[in-house]
């Protein structure tokens, strides 16, 4: 199976020059995959928020994805939205594997109140831009909840801050030794 990745004109040129003029192709938009490091950072932020709010981890994660995520709905082979009828309560927020978008459709079945939830794809389908937006919003939630910056910072930010502190201390020590030396000669 031949895979082609390129800009529109490159793909058109490739198809125009293809030997098999009867071949069928599937076309999809290329997405830069998100990094595992970004995934770990997002989960750390979710954990901080869940801990601070005394909420369940997956409940908080699903709330953040519902609020800030890319809601790419799951469709069946006929293009129809995939949905599930679930109990009309907040338990859907705790699902580890699935992501639900609540609809306004509610009904009772056998005396149990049910609600229709459309299913949407999880963060594993996000490209780097979509995931960065989700991380930025989650980070802002952390800041808004008063979580100390020292807990929110990325590894790279911590390294940069350590380097800046070292430089500041070195400069302070240098200027401190210069001022001591100059006062002693007066």
N, C-alpha and C positions, 0 to 999 in steps of 0.2 A: 504494500500500500504506500503510495507516494504521498508525502506531506509537503505542502507548499506554504511557506510563510513569506509575506512580502507586502509592499504597498500596492494599492489598487492597480496602478499602471503596470507594475512588475508582474502581477498575477494575470492581468489581461494579456500581456505579451506572452507569458508562459502558455496560457491556454490557446492563444492564436497559433502558437508554434507546436502544439501537442500533436503527436502522430496519430493517436486514436481519437478521432473526431466524434465518436459515439460514447466515449467514457462519461460517466457521471461523477460529479464532484460534490462534496459537502463543503460549505463555506461557513466559517465562523470567525468572529472578531478575535484577534490575538490579545490575550491579557497577560501582562507580566505577573508571574506568580509572586505572592507575598512570601516573605522570608520566615523561617522558623524562629528567628530571633524576635521578629515583630510579633509573632504569635505568642511567644513566651511572655513578652512584655505586656501585651494586651491581657493575658490571663492573670498576670501579677496585679495589674491595675484593677481588674474585676474582683480579684480576691481582696484587695484593700478596701474597695467599696462595700463588698458584701460583709466583710468583717466589721467595718465601721457602722453599717446599718443593721447589723445582726440579721442578715438575710442569708438565704441559701445561695451558694455560688452560682448554680445554673439558673436560678431565678433572676439574679442580678444580670448575668450574662445575656439571657434572653430579653430582659427589659431593655438593656443597652442596644442590642441588635435591633429590636423592634423600634426603638426611638431613633437611632442614628445609622442603622445599617442600610445596605442596598437590598431592597425587597424584590429580589428576582423570583417571581412566583414559579412554582413547579407545575408543569403541565403534562398531561398524559399524551399518548401518541396521536390523539386527535386534536391536540392543542387546547383542550379544556383544562381549567384550573383544577388542581388536585386539592381536595378538602377533606376534613374529617369532622364528624359530629362528636363533640366531647361534652362532658358535664360542664354546666355553666358556672364555673368557679375559677379560681386562680391556679389550679394544679397544673394547667398547661404550661405555665411559666417555669416549672421545674423539670421539664423534659430534657434529658441529656442529649438526645440525638436529633430531635426534630424542632423546627421553628414554625410557630403558628402566628397568623395574622387574624385577630378576631373580627368576625363580620357582625352585622346587626341582626342576622337571621337567628331567631331563637324559637324553639318549640319544645313540647313535652312529649316524651315517648315512654309509655308504661309508667307514668307518674314521675319520671325523672326529667328535670329541665336540662335541655341540651342546647348547644350553640354550635353554629358552623364556623370552622376555622380554616382559612385558606393556608396552605403550606408554602413556605418560601425557602430558598436555598440558604445554607449556612455559610459561615465566613470562609470555609475552605475553597469556595468558588470566587472569592474576591480577588481582584487584582491589587497591585501594590497601592494604587491611588485610592481605591475604595477602602482598603484596610487602614491606610494612613488616616483617612478622615474619621473612621470609627475610633482609632486610637486617640486622635486629637480630642475628640468629643469626650471620650472616657477619661482622658487626662484632665480635661477641664472640669469634669464632674468631681474628680478626686480633689482638685484644688478648691472647688466650691464647697466641698464637704470638710475642708480644713485639714486634710491629710498633709503632713509635713513634706516639703519639697524633697528632703533627703530620702524619703521613701518612694517618691514618684519618679525621681530622676532616672534616666537610662544609664546604663553602664558607661557609655561614651560621655554623657554629661558629667557623671561623677569623676571620670578621669580628667576631663577638662577643668573642672572646679578644683581638683587636687593640684593640678599643674599651676593654675592661677594662684592658688594659696601659697604654693612653694615659691613662686616668683615674687609674690608680695612679701613673704617672710624674708626672702633673700634680699630684696630691695630695702626692706625695713632694717634688717641687720646691717646692711652696707651703709645706709644713711645714718644709722645709730652709731656705728663705729667711727664714721667720718665726723660726726658732731662731737663725739667724745674726744677725738684726737684734736679737733680745732679748739675746744675749750681749754684743753690742757696746755696749749702753747701760748695763751694770752698772758 
